[in-house]
Amino acid sequence: MSSPMLPGSNVTPLWPSNAVPPGCFSELARLNQCYNEIQMMEMILSKVMVDLINNDPAVIAAIQAQLAAKGAGLPITGVTSGVAAQPGIVGEYVQLGADVPFTATAQTQSVTLGILQPGDWYCQAWFDLPQSSGLNYQLNPVPTGFSNGMEGAFLLDTPAGTVNDIVLSSPAQALISVPTAVVFMVSTNSGAGGVAGTGVLHFTALRVR
């Protein structure tokens, strides 16, 4: 008896009828080789990025600009080199100050200390008073972005003493986007027994962001 005829097929084989299709293990070997090459490529790219970060300031500036645009920041790490943080870097420390001469009678004067650059700052002020004299000082006008007027006050002793006094202000946050003048209004010797002299008004700001 002759064999029955099989119906024809319209499926096109992937390999010629006389070729042996690849086995699973040969394909896995190729996949493993591809993965190894991808890892090597990542290692090379990492070396290139580290080299650029260490030697090209423009790359650091571009990374920082992108993080700032997204409201993020780089992790803050401490240093042991004794080198101060550079302008624009978290940890930057700004000191401003001016001599303030005053009379023995009531006197109010405007004292400009300098310009604070844009940033998020922790601010503190103090007045180094050479003798016990009445004193009141505060930011005037309070710049846009400052959390308060940083007022400091000291009541006049009667009779006036001769011991130096340090009059601290309230601390403030300065969240500013433009260069900002730091201007204090200083009132001295506002009571009986005042003495003339020269004090020093100090202002410091620490960049926190």
C-alpha positions as CSV (number, residue, x, y, z in Angstrom):
1,M,0.0,0.0,0.0
2,S,1.3,3.4,-1.0
3,S,1.9,6.2,1.7
4,P,-0.9,8.8,1.8
5,M,-0.2,12.2,0.3
6,L,0.5,14.9,2.8
7,P,-1.2,18.3,2.2
8,G,1.1,21.1,1.1
9,S,2.2,23.8,3.5
10,N,2.4,27.5,2.9
11,V,5.0,28.1,5.9
12,T,8.4,29.2,4.7
13,P,11.1,27.5,6.8
14,L,13.7,29.8,8.5
15,W,16.5,27.6,7.4
16,P,17.1,25.7,4.2
17,S,15.9,22.1,4.3
18,N,19.4,20.8,4.3
19,A,20.7,23.2,7.1
20,V,20.8,22.5,10.8
21,P,19.0,25.3,12.8
22,P,21.1,26.9,15.6
23,G,20.7,25.4,19.1
24,C,19.6,27.2,22.2
25,F,23.1,27.2,23.7
26,S,24.7,28.8,20.7
27,E,22.2,31.7,20.9
28,L,22.8,32.1,24.7
29,A,26.5,32.3,24.1
30,R,26.0,35.1,21.6
31,L,23.6,36.9,24.1
32,N,26.2,36.5,26.9
33,Q,28.9,38.0,24.6
34,C,26.6,40.9,23.7
35,Y,26.0,41.5,27.5
36,N,29.8,41.4,28.2
37,E,30.4,44.0,25.4
38,I,27.7,46.3,26.8
39,Q,29.4,46.1,30.3
40,M,32.7,47.0,28.7
41,M,31.1,49.9,26.9
42,E,29.6,51.2,30.2
43,M,33.1,50.9,31.8
44,I,34.6,53.0,29.1
45,L,31.9,55.6,29.3
46,S,32.3,55.8,33.1
47,K,36.0,56.4,32.7
48,V,35.3,59.2,30.1
49,M,32.8,60.8,32.5
50,V,35.1,60.7,35.5
51,D,37.9,62.2,33.4
52,L,35.6,65.0,32.2
53,I,34.3,65.7,35.7
54,N,37.8,65.9,37.2
55,N,39.4,68.0,34.4
56,D,36.7,70.0,32.7
57,P,35.0,72.8,34.8
58,A,32.4,73.3,32.1
59,V,31.1,69.8,32.7
60,I,30.7,70.5,36.4
61,A,29.0,73.8,35.7
62,A,26.5,72.0,33.3
63,I,25.7,69.3,35.8
64,Q,25.1,71.9,38.6
65,A,22.9,74.0,36.3
66,Q,20.7,71.0,35.4
67,L,20.4,70.0,39.1
68,A,19.5,73.6,40.1
69,A,16.9,73.8,37.3
70,K,15.2,70.8,38.7
71,G,15.4,72.1,42.3
72,A,17.8,69.4,43.3
73,G,21.4,69.6,44.6
74,L,24.6,67.6,44.9
75,P,25.2,65.7,48.1
76,I,27.1,67.8,50.6
77,T,30.3,66.3,51.8
78,G,32.7,67.7,54.4
79,V,36.3,68.8,53.6
80,T,39.5,68.4,55.7
81,S,41.8,70.6,53.4
82,G,41.1,73.9,55.2
83,V,40.0,75.4,51.9
84,A,36.9,77.7,51.9
85,A,34.0,76.9,49.7
86,Q,34.1,78.9,46.4
87,P,31.5,81.5,45.5
88,G,28.3,79.8,44.4
89,I,29.1,76.6,46.3
90,V,27.1,75.5,49.4
91,G,29.2,76.4,52.4
92,E,30.3,79.8,51.0
93,Y,30.8,82.2,53.8
94,V,30.4,86.0,53.4
95,Q,31.4,88.6,55.9
96,L,30.5,92.3,55.6
97,G,31.2,95.1,58.1
98,A,31.5,98.8,58.6
99,D,32.6,101.3,61.3
100,V,29.7,103.3,62.7
101,P,30.7,106.5,64.5
102,F,28.0,107.9,66.8
103,T,27.5,111.0,68.9
104,A,26.6,111.3,72.6
105,T,23.1,112.5,71.6
106,A,20.4,110.6,69.8
107,Q,21.4,109.8,66.3
108,T,20.0,107.6,63.5
109,Q,22.0,106.8,60.4
110,S,21.8,104.5,57.4
111,V,24.8,102.1,57.0
112,T,25.3,100.2,53.8
113,L,27.5,97.1,54.3
114,G,27.7,95.6,50.8
115,I,26.0,93.4,48.3
116,L,24.8,89.8,48.9
117,Q,24.7,87.7,45.8
118,P,21.8,85.4,44.8
119,G,21.3,82.3,46.9
120,D,19.7,80.7,49.9
121,W,21.6,82.2,52.9
122,Y,21.5,81.9,56.7
123,C,22.3,85.4,58.0
124,Q,23.3,86.9,61.3
125,A,24.4,90.4,62.4
126,W,26.0,91.9,65.5
127,F,27.1,95.3,66.7
128,D,30.3,95.7,68.5
129,L,29.5,98.5,70.9
130,P,32.6,100.1,72.5
131,Q,30.7,101.4,75.6
132,S,27.3,100.9,77.1
133,S,25.2,103.1,75.0
134,G,21.6,102.9,73.8
135,L,21.4,101.0,70.5
136,N,18.8,99.8,68.0
137,Y,19.5,98.5,64.5
138,Q,17.6,96.7,61.8
139,L,17.5,96.1,58.0
140,N,15.7,99.1,56.5
141,P,14.2,98.6,54.1
142,V,13.9,94.8,54.5
143,P,15.1,93.4,51.2
144,T,12.8,91.1,49.2
145,G,13.5,87.5,50.2
146,F,14.7,88.2,53.8
147,S,12.6,86.4,56.4
148,N,12.8,89.3,58.9
149,G,14.4,92.7,59.6
150,M,17.3,91.2,61.7
151,E,16.6,93.6,64.6
152,G,19.1,94.0,67.4
153,A,18.6,96.3,70.5
154,F,20.3,97.3,73.7
155,L,18.9,99.5,76.4
156,L,21.1,102.3,77.7
157,D,22.6,101.7,81.1
158,T,22.3,104.6,83.6
159,P,25.0,105.7,84.3
160,A,26.7,104.7,81.1
161,G,29.3,101.9,81.7
162,T,32.6,101.4,80.1
163,V,32.4,97.6,79.3
164,N,32.2,96.6,75.6
165,D,28.9,95.1,74.5
166,I,28.1,92.7,71.7
167,V,24.5,93.2,70.5
168,L,23.3,90.3,68.4
169,S,20.5,90.5,65.9
170,S,17.8,87.9,65.2
171,P,18.9,85.5,62.5
172,A,17.3,85.5,59.1
173,Q,17.0,83.5,55.9
174,A,17.8,85.4,52.8
175,L,16.3,83.6,49.7
176,I,17.2,86.0,46.9
177,S,17.5,85.7,43.2
178,V,19.2,89.1,42.4
179,P,22.3,90.9,44.0
180,T,20.9,92.6,47.1
181,A,22.2,95.5,49.1
182,V,22.5,95.0,52.8
183,V,21.5,98.3,54.5
184,F,20.9,98.8,58.2
185,M,19.3,101.7,60.0
186,V,21.3,102.3,63.2
187,S,20.0,104.4,66.1
188,T,22.4,105.1,69.0
189,N,22.4,106.9,72.4
190,S,18.6,107.1,72.6
191,G,18.6,107.8,76.3
192,A,20.1,109.8,79.1
193,G,23.8,109.3,79.8
194,G,24.8,108.4,76.3
195,V,28.5,108.6,75.2
196,A,30.1,109.2,71.8
197,G,32.2,106.5,70.2
198,T,32.6,104.2,67.1
199,G,31.1,100.8,66.9
200,V,31.4,98.1,64.3
201,L,28.4,96.6,62.6
202,H,29.0,93.0,61.3
203,F,27.0,90.9,58.9
204,T,27.6,87.3,58.0
205,A,25.9,85.0,55.6
206,L,26.3,81.2,55.1
207,R,25.2,79.7,51.8
208,V,23.0,76.7,52.5
209,R,21.7,76.2,49.0
